[in-house]
């Protein structure tokens, strides 16, 4: 279409050259954008594949067997890597696991005795 306009004398040779350069730049920019999108998609697919591999590994992990065969030092490392913090409250524990929302754990859920001094409305 641009060439037709040039042949019909509706644009000059300079105008034709400028428009051709603008179109070529637009085409190149579109190609670069498409290439960047393809690279980003490939990176997302790779990340998704790795995540699924890790999820499968963790799902199949026999933590009881690992814990039973671990030394005390190894157990401490496991806990330090998995648990961000444990906050002690009078009636429960708040456990923050790395990468997960906090968990509220009652003392009796982990074999601990509930304090007799805990209760709402009692005097201190």
C-alpha positions in Angstrom: 0.0 0.0 0.0 2.9 2.3 0.8 4.5 1.5 -2.5 1.2 2.3 -4.3 1.0 5.7 -2.6 4.6 6.4 -3.8 3.8 5.4 -7.4 0.7 7.5 -7.4 2.8 10.5 -6.4 1.0 11.0 -3.1 4.2 10.7 -1.0 7.8 11.7 -1.7 10.7 9.4 -1.9 11.8 10.8 1.5 8.4 10.2 3.0 8.4 6.7 1.6 11.8 6.1 3.2 10.7 7.5 6.6 7.5 5.4 6.6 9.3 2.3 5.5 11.8 2.8 8.4 9.0 3.4 10.8 7.3 0.2 9.7 10.5 -1.8 9.9 11.1 -0.5 13.4 7.6 -1.5 14.4 8.0 -4.9 13.0 11.3 -5.4 14.8 9.8 -4.2 18.1 6.9 -6.7 17.7 9.4 -9.5 17.0 11.4 -8.6 20.0 8.3 -8.4 22.2 7.2 -11.8 20.9 10.6 -13.3 21.6 10.6 -11.9 25.1 7.1 -13.3 25.7 8.3 -16.7 24.5 11.3 -16.6 26.8 9.2 -15.6 29.8 6.7 -18.4 29.0 9.6 -20.9 28.7 10.9 -19.7 32.1 7.5 -20.1 33.7 7.1 -23.6 32.3 10.6 -24.5 33.6 9.7 -23.1 37.0 6.4 -24.9 37.0 8.2 -28.2 36.2 10.7 -27.7 38.9 8.0 -26.9 41.4 6.1 -30.1 40.5 9.3 -32.1 41.0 9.9 -30.5 44.4 6.2 -31.1 45.4 6.5 -34.8 44.3 9.7 -35.2 46.3 8.2 -33.6 49.4 5.0 -35.6 49.0 6.9 -38.9 48.8 9.4 -38.0 51.6 9.1 -40.4 54.6 9.8 -37.8 57.3 9.2 -40.3 60.1 12.0 -42.5 58.7 14.3 -39.5 58.2 13.6 -38.3 61.7 14.2 -41.7 63.2 17.6 -42.1 61.5 18.8 -38.5 62.0 21.3 -37.5 64.7 20.4 -34.7 67.2 22.4 -32.2 65.1 20.6 -33.3 61.9 17.3 -32.9 63.6 18.1 -29.4 64.7 19.1 -28.5 61.2 15.8 -29.9 59.8 13.8 -27.9 62.3 15.8 -24.7 61.7 15.3 -25.0 58.0 11.6 -25.7 58.2 10.4 -23.6 61.1 10.7 -19.8 61.0 9.5 -19.3 64.6 7.4 -20.6 67.5 5.6 -18.1 69.7 4.4 -19.4 73.0 1.0 -18.2 74.3 -0.7 -19.2 77.5 -3.2 -21.4 75.7 -1.5 -22.4 72.5 1.6 -22.2 70.3 1.9 -20.2 67.1 4.2 -22.0 64.6 5.4 -20.2 61.5 6.7 -22.6 58.9 8.9 -21.1 56.2 6.6 -20.2 53.2 3.3 -21.0 54.9 0.8 -19.1 57.0 1.1 -19.4 60.8 -0.4 -22.5 62.5 -2.1 -22.3 65.9 -1.3 -25.5 67.8 -3.0 -26.4 71.1 -0.7 -27.8 73.8 -2.5 -31.1 74.0 -2.1 -31.6 70.2 1.7 -31.9 70.7 1.6 -33.8 74.0 2.1 -30.8 76.3 0.1 -30.2 79.4 -2.2 -27.2 79.4 -1.4 -24.8 82.3 -4.0 -24.7 85.0 -3.5 -20.9 85.3 -5.0 -20.3 81.9 -8.6 -19.2 81.6 -10.8 -16.3 80.7 -12.4 -14.5 83.6 -10.3 -16.1 86.3 -8.5 -13.8 88.8 -4.7 -13.7 88.8 
